[in-house]
Amino acid sequence: MKKRINPLPLLDGIKPSYLVLPHEKTFYGKPLLDFLCVRFPSVGQENWQVRLNSGFVVGADGKPLSEHTVFVPGEVMYYYRETSRDDEPRIPFDEKILHIDEHLIVVDKPHFLPVIPSGRFLRETLLTRLRLHPDLQHLNVADITPLHRLDKDTAGVILLSHNPASRRDYQIMFQEKTVHKVYKAVAPLRTDLVYPVEVRSRMVRGDMFFLTKEVEGEPNAHTVIELIEQRGNYGLYRLYPHTGKKHQLRVHMMRLDMPLLNDALYPTVAAAGDEDYEKPLKLLAKRIAFQDPISGEIRHFESKQSL
């Protein structure tokens, strides 16, 4: 498959989005504006007219589109998502860069900060911040890409690639599960269990798309849990995920009647936008280790944060 070349540059650290116009006969020969007003009604016709005439919405050839551009199915349009800075206040915690080399960037991510733009987060994401970071301007910041998942609510170590030539080598490590991760968590204390506890289950997407649930069937998620110390009615735990399913640690701890302290999703979903910065999720990606696929050396990186 031919790689799609985005003709627009980064704008304030934000990578342009793109849309392939669908084969909808309703719009054949009509203005592109008509389609956009139907597809994105919340933007409104007047705003779409302004955006289309701004020069910042272009076709695959890089030429600006306008409100008079005709809808052509299969064509690609490139544009910048727009949000007001007032609508997206700054998340008051800073990321820390732990390591930079010719292939990788290793970051200690704070709680509450999403990794990539999605939903209501555009500017206040780790990826956008890194593209603007003064210590990274010697790199092609448009090439920065996370190599694995780390939830918005979870803090700790995350690896990112900035070298397209070697990216696949590092992605394969995660696909083949040769990366060793250690998390720490605070949750209700259970002294009746014999540690370490192994939890295996089958996880699938939940009834709400942003959740994960367990179902009957062949296990596809595996976690080992150790109790480090008692903290009154709570315990400090060390978690070893042997697989990387979405929300795996949160769901496995809940399964043991030990939901993570300050979890805004499990067992009860809190309303979006209700984040309490005084109560971060007590889950930390503490350590990551792997054999480097380029040099062959054993490497490990550790978060400087604690719970």
Solvent accessible surface area in square Angstrom, and as a share of the most:
residue,aa,sasa,rsa
1,M,227,1.02
2,K,186,0.79
3,K,155,0.66
4,R,92,0.34
5,I,125,0.64
6,N,49,0.25
7,P,48,0.30
8,L,24,0.12
9,P,94,0.59
10,L,45,0.22
11,L,79,0.39
12,D,79,0.41
13,G,4,0.04
14,I,11,0.06
15,K,93,0.40
16,P,12,0.08
17,S,32,0.20
18,Y,108,0.41
19,L,21,0.10
20,V,64,0.37
21,L,8,0.04
22,P,36,0.23
23,H,141,0.63
24,E,73,0.33
25,K,167,0.71
26,T,94,0.55
27,F,19,0.08
28,Y,98,0.37
29,G,63,0.61
30,K,96,0.41
31,P,55,0.34
32,L,2,0.01
33,L,14,0.07
34,D,59,0.30
35,F,4,0.02
36,L,0,0.00
37,C,31,0.18
38,V,100,0.57
39,R,111,0.41
40,F,59,0.24
41,P,99,0.62
42,S,113,0.73
43,V,35,0.20
44,G,28,0.27
45,Q,105,0.47
46,E,133,0.60
47,N,86,0.44
48,W,3,0.01
49,Q,52,0.23
50,V,97,0.56
51,R,25,0.09
52,L,0,0.00
53,N,81,0.42
54,S,54,0.35
55,G,32,0.30
56,F,110,0.46
57,V,3,0.02
58,V,4,0.02
59,G,9,0.09
60,A,63,0.49
61,D,102,0.53
62,G,30,0.29
63,K,140,0.59
64,P,89,0.56
65,L,31,0.15
66,S,38,0.24
67,E,41,0.18
68,H,145,0.65
69,T,38,0.22
70,V,78,0.45
71,F,3,0.01
72,V,69,0.40
73,P,33,0.21
74,G,37,0.35
75,E,88,0.40
76,V,22,0.13
77,M,1,0.01
78,Y,3,0.01
79,Y,28,0.10
80,Y,16,0.06
81,R,73,0.27
82,E,113,0.50
83,T,39,0.23
84,S,51,0.33
85,R,146,0.53
86,D,132,0.69
87,D,112,0.58
88,E,15,0.07
89,P,97,0.61
90,R,134,0.49
91,I,5,0.02
92,P,69,0.43
93,F,69,0.29
94,D,84,0.44
95,E,23,0.10
96,K,121,0.51
97,I,41,0.21
98,L,47,0.23
99,H,53,0.23
100,I,58,0.29
101,D,38,0.20
102,E,123,0.55
103,H,27,0.12
104,L,0,0.00
105,I,0,0.00
106,V,0,0.00
107,V,0,0.00
108,D,3,0.02
109,K,0,0.00
110,P,9,0.05
111,H,24,0.11
112,F,14,0.06
113,L,0,0.00
114,P,12,0.08
115,V,15,0.08
116,I,86,0.44
117,P,39,0.25
118,S,69,0.45
119,G,61,0.58
120,R,110,0.40
121,F,26,0.11
122,L,4,0.02
123,R,48,0.18
124,E,20,0.09
125,T,0,0.00
126,L,0,0.00
127,L,13,0.06
128,T,2,0.01
129,R,26,0.09
130,L,0,0.00
131,R,11,0.04
132,L,101,0.50
133,H,36,0.16
134,P,111,0.70
135,D,86,0.45
136,L,0,0.00
137,Q,97,0.43
138,H,134,0.60
139,L,32,0.16
140,N,95,0.49
141,V,20,0.11
142,A,29,0.23
143,D,37,0.19
144,I,2,0.01
145,T,45,0.26
146,P,28,0.18
147,L,15,0.07
148,H,26,0.11
149,R,132,0.48
150,L,11,0.06
151,D,28,0.15
152,K,54,0.23
153,D,19,0.10
154,T,3,0.02
155,A,0,0.00
156,G,0,0.00
157,V,3,0.02
158,I,0,0.00
159,L,0,0.00
160,L,0,0.00
161,S,0,0.00
162,H,18,0.08
163,N,35,0.18
164,P,68,0.43
165,A,96,0.74
166,S,6,0.04
167,R,44,0.16
168,R,135,0.49
169,D,57,0.30
170,Y,1,0.01
171,Q,55,0.24
172,I,57,0.29
173,M,11,0.05
174,F,39,0.16
175,Q,104,0.46
176,E,114,0.51
177,K,123,0.52
178,T,66,0.39
179,V,18,0.10
180,H,123,0.55
181,K,41,0.17
182,V,24,0.14
183,Y,20,0.08
184,K,52,0.22
185,A,0,0.00
186,V,7,0.04
187,A,0,0.00
188,P,42,0.26
189,L,42,0.21
190,R,62,0.23
191,T,90,0.52
192,D,101,0.52
193,L,39,0.19
194,V,134,0.77
195,Y,52,0.20
196,P,82,0.52
197,V,22,0.13
198,E,94,0.42
199,V,5,0.03
200,R,130,0.48
201,S,11,0.07
202,R,84,0.31
203,M,7,0.03
204,V,57,0.33
205,R,175,0.64
206,G,9,0.09
207,D,132,0.69
208,M,89,0.40
209,F,141,0.59
210,F,64,0.27
211,L,24,0.12
212,T,12,0.07
213,K,78,0.33
214,E,57,0.26
215,V,57,0.33
216,E,168,0.75
217,G,49,0.47
218,E,135,0.61
219,P,66,0.42
220,N,38,0.19
221,A,2,0.01
222,H,32,0.14
223,T,1,0.00
224,V,21,0.12
225,I,0,0.00
226,E,48,0.22
227,L,48,0.24
228,I,58,0.29
229,E,77,0.34
230,Q,113,0.50
231,R,92,0.34
232,G,65,0.63
233,N,130,0.67
234,Y,79,0.30
235,G,0,0.00
236,L,13,0.06
237,Y,0,0.00
238,R,70,0.26
239,L,0,0.00
240,Y,63,0.24
241,P,22,0.14
242,H,96,0.43
243,T,25,0.15
244,G,54,0.52
245,K,83,0.35
246,K,71,0.30
247,H,15,0.07
248,Q,6,0.03
249,L,12,0.06
250,R,3,0.01
251,V,3,0.02
252,H,0,0.00
253,M,1,0.00
254,M,57,0.25
255,R,125,0.46
256,L,28,0.14
257,D,107,0.55
258,M,0,0.00
259,P,39,0.25
260,L,5,0.03
261,L,52,0.26
262,N,51,0.26
263,D,22,0.11
264,A,43,0.33
265,L,31,0.16
266,Y,11,0.04
267,P,97,0.61
268,T,101,0.59
269,V,51,0.30
270,A,49,0.38
271,A,68,0.53
272,A,87,0.67
273,G,48,0.46
274,D,96,0.50
275,E,60,0.27
276,D,65,0.33
277,Y,85,0.33
278,E,151,0.68
279,K,122,0.52
280,P,27,0.17
281,L,6,0.03
282,K,46,0.20
283,L,5,0.03
284,L,1,0.00
285,A,7,0.06
286,K,29,0.12
287,R,83,0.30
288,I,4,0.02
289,A,12,0.09
290,F,4,0.01
291,Q,110,0.49
292,D,4,0.02
293,P,57,0.36
294,I,84,0.43
295,S,74,0.48
296,G,36,0.34
297,E,97,0.43
298,I,122,0.62
299,R,31,0.11
300,H,105,0.47
301,F,27,0.11
302,E,85,0.38
303,S,3,0.02
304,K,160,0.68
305,Q,53,0.24
306,S,98,0.63
307,L,40,0.20
